[in-house]
Amino acid sequence: MAPPSSTEARTTRAAVKPRKAAALLVLSGTRVLMVKRPNHFSYPGAFVFPGGTVSSTDSSLMHTALRETFEETGLLLSTTPIPMERRRLLSSLQKEVHDGVLSFDKALEALDVTLIPSDDLIPFSVWTTPVGPAKRYETHFFVTRLPSHLSEEAVVGDGGIEVVGTHWLPTERIPAWIRQGKTPMHSAQIYLTCRLAWSLGAGEGWDGVLEVARQIGRVEVLMRRTEEDGKRVENMPNGDKVIYEAGAGSAGKAWVELSDRASL
């Protein structure tokens, strides 16, 4: 059989329907939880927020975000602490949920806890992979705060299955690190962490985060790519831009320009 023509290949790629996914930005003060992907995985070596595709057992996109955060980091965002006598079960239940042999809801029952309410997860924009790649995602981002009964030490990773590092990154330093190429990120992570950095760096606290969420929470992003002075520019629907240094890869040195403020 003859190989498909370039036109047929483009048609096939265009027909790929994005899979729904969810990711969660967890804030502890001015630090945000990020995980680093292994080199053999999607987004190799990049810093991303915990997240993944919707499972048939998920009751909502918020449920997906909370489940994936538990699977990848061990952080269980519950309304109350896990009873002392059940904490020894946490690691094994995380693995069972990750492996798909136990539902997330069953794990919650075994630990005798309930998840934080969905109202605590604030919509923080929706990003869809442009037409072209064989894999496309419609990723719903949410932001929340680390519950007061939990500490940053509750994050333990997943044993190297999907992440090779878990990090609480200080938002005020992330824009400089991205410009220097120290924390490889893709457009969504670059844009959202820089928006957090601006708000939290101005001392606006959680109220500032909520204001950013009010501005971008319902924004649906299908990035439009252009070239300006040799630099790759990803254009947001609201006029903001993610700009990559000339010659930088998809997770290379970059910065954000807001339509109504200076560069980040």
N, C-alpha and C positions, 0 to 999 in steps of 0.2 A: 504493500500500500504506500502511495506517495505521501511524504510528510506534508502537514498542513501548510498552506500558504501563510505569508505574514498577515494578510487580511483575516484569514480564518483564525489565526492565533490571537489576533487582537480581539476578535469577536468572542472567542472563548474566554479570554481574560476579562472582558467587559461583563460577561455573564456571571462571573463569580459573585455570589451574594455575600455581603459581609456577615460574619458571625457576631452575635451579640456577646459583649464582654463587659466586665466591670473592674474598676481599680479603685483603691482607697488611699487617700493621703491622711495619715495619722499624725497629728501634731502633739508634741510634748513641749509646752512653752513655745520657744521659737525654733525648735528642731522638728524636722520631718523625717518619718521613717521611709527609707528606700532600701531596695535589695539589688544586688549585683547578679546579673545573669552569667552562667557559665559560657565558655567560648563555643561549645557545641550546641547551644540552645538558640531559640529565637532571640533577636537583639543581643548577639554575643558581646559579652564584656560591658554591656551598658547598665547604667543605674536606672531602675524603674520603680514604680510604686507596686506594692503587692496587688496582684489581680490575675484574672484569667477569664476564660469563656464560661458562659452560663451552662450549668448542669441541669439535667432533667429533674433533679431533686430540689433545685433552688426554687423558692417561692417568689422571689423578686430579684431585681438587680442588686438591691442593697444586701440581700441574703448572699448573693454571689460574692460581692466584695468582702463581706465578713468571713465567709467560708475560705476564700482564697487567701486572705490575710492569715487566718489560722493555719492553713496548710503550709504556707511558705515561710512563716516566721514563728509559729507557735503562739502568737499573741491572740488570745481569746477575749474579744471585747464584750464582756458580760456586764450586767447591771450590778452584780454583787461578786465578792471574792468566791473562788471555788472552795467548798468546805475542806478543811484541813485533811480529813480522812480520805478525800477523793483526789487530792493533788497528785498522788503517785501515778494516777491513771493518765495524766495529761499527755505525756510523751507518746505512749502507745496508741492513744486515741487519735492524736494528730497524725501518726503514720497510717492508721487504718482509714481515716477520712481521706488522706492524701492518695492512698492506694485504691480508693474506691470500694473497699470492702465493708465500709460502715458509712451510713449517711451522717451528715453534719448534725441533723436534729437528734439522732440517736446518741451521738457523742455528748450533746448538750444535756440530754436526759441522764446519761451516766455520770456526768459531772455535777448534776443538780444545779444548773444555772440557766439563765435566760439571756439572750442577746440584748445589747443596748437597743432602744427603740429606733425604728427607721427614721423618725424625725431628727435623730442625732446625726444622721448622715446627710450632709448638705450637698446637693448637686453642684458640680464644679466643672461643667462643660462636657460635651460629647464629641469624640473624635472618630472619624471614619477614614479608613485607609483608602487612598485614591484608587481609581480603576487602573489595573495593570498587574500588580503582584498576584501571584497564585493564591495567596492567603490574604483575606481582607477581614477587618474587624470593625465593628461599631462599638467603641469603648466608652462606657459611661463612667466618668470620674466623680468621686464623692470625697468630701473632706470631713473629718471629725476630730475630736480631741481625745487624748488618752484619758480614760476614766481615772478618777482620783485614787481608787483602790489598787491601781496597777502601776508598776514601775517600768522604766525602760528595759530593765534586766529581764523582763518577761519575754523579750524577743530572743529566740534561740536559733532561728534558721530552720532548714528542713533536711539537714544532713547532706547537702550538696546535690539534691535531686533536681531542683529547679533554680536554686540560688546558691552562690558561693560566698556570699557575705551579706550581712544585715547591718545597716548603719543608720544612726540618728544624726542626720546632717544639719548643721546650723544654717538656717536659711539665709542669714546675712552674708555668709561666705560663698554660697553656691554660685551667684552670678560671676564672681571673679574666677572661681574654679572652672566654670564652663568656658569662659573666655580663654583660659590657659590650657584647656584640654585635659584637666586633671580628673574630671568626673564626666566621662562620656555619657551623653543623654541624647534622646531623640526629641523631635519638636514639641510634643505634648508635655514631656517632663521639663524641658527647658522653659517653655512658656509658663507653665503652672508654678514651678518653683520660683521663677523670677517674680511673678505676680505676688506670691507669698512674701518673698524677700522685701519687696517694696512696701507692702502693707505692714508687716511685722517690724521692719527696720525703722518705720516711721513712728513706732511705739503705739500703733493703733490696736494691738492685741487681737483677741478673738472677734471683737466688733468690727475691726478692719477686715478680717478674713470674711466675715459675713457680708460686708459691703462688696468685696471682690466677687463673692459668690452671687450676690444680687446682680452684678454686672455681667458675669460670664456663665452663670450656672446653667442657663438654658441655651447657650450658644452651641450650635451644631457646626463643627469644623470639618470641612473637606478642603484640605490645604490646596491653595493655588500657588504653584511654583513659578518664579520668574528669575531673571538674572539682572543684577545691577552692579555695574563696575566690576564684573568678574566674580561677584559674590552671589551665592544662591540665596534667594529670599523666599520664605514661606509666608504667604499672605493670609492673615486672619479675616473672617467676615466683618469684624468690627474695626478694621483698619490697622490693628497691631501687626507687627512683623517679627518673625524669627529669622535672623540673618546669620548665615554661616560664612566664616572666613574663606577667602578664595582658596580652592584646593582641598578644603576640609571634607571629610567623608560625611555620611549621614548622621554620625554621632560625634562630629568634630567640634572645633572651637566655634563658639557662636555667642550671640547676645540677642536681647529682645528690645525692640523699639515700640513704645506705646504711642498710639495715635494722639494722645493728649498730654504726654509727659516725655521726659528725657529717656535716653537709653538705659537699660538695666544690664 
